[in-house]
Amino acid sequence: MVVPMIQIPAWPSDVLTDQFSVVVDIYNFVPPDPPTDPRGNPLPPAKQYIVQDEPADLQPKGGNQRAMQSGTAYEATHVLYIRRQPQAIPTGTRVDVKDSAGGQILQTLQVVFVADWGPHLELDLKAV
């Protein structure tokens, strides 16, 4: 039985794309300019998007992996695989996980480490 591949134009045709389980938004918070409204009340920070509606593969870390990192600054709960991005993704960046483009946010995570593997990035994330 032959299973058809899902084709996404941004990926080479030889890459299987049916492994994408979620869609993510990756962003930083930036202070507003000006920082207050006309009455002098502080304004909330705005989201500056690095990636929006990007297909990705999100995997929870296993118990042994989490136990080794427990209590360290590098402690992570999930691993996210996405294609290489034109803009660098710094640590501390927020990741909103959604089930579809423009869909409801399922969870928010924070980037603790970014590994660049050439055609894709591997982001270690922790729960916020």
C-alpha angles and dihedrals in degrees: 000000000000119000114206118235121237108237122215112183095219092062128069111261093243093062115094109230102183090093093076105112101171145020119233140200115204118196148150128223114243127190114253121251110249096028094214138045121242090275093054097255115142116252122224119251118267128231116249106198122219093174131011128192094351117167110238145163115240119194129179116233117248124248095256093050092049093046091054091053097040113132095009130114087245096058110141134178102191142026120219123198118200136156119268113283128214091229122058117250110222126204114266092042117137124238122201111202117210134175093228141005108290090004132134118294109252097186143342121230135178127230114242100168137009121206116192112211098175107255094029142029127230112208121193109212138189130202115262 
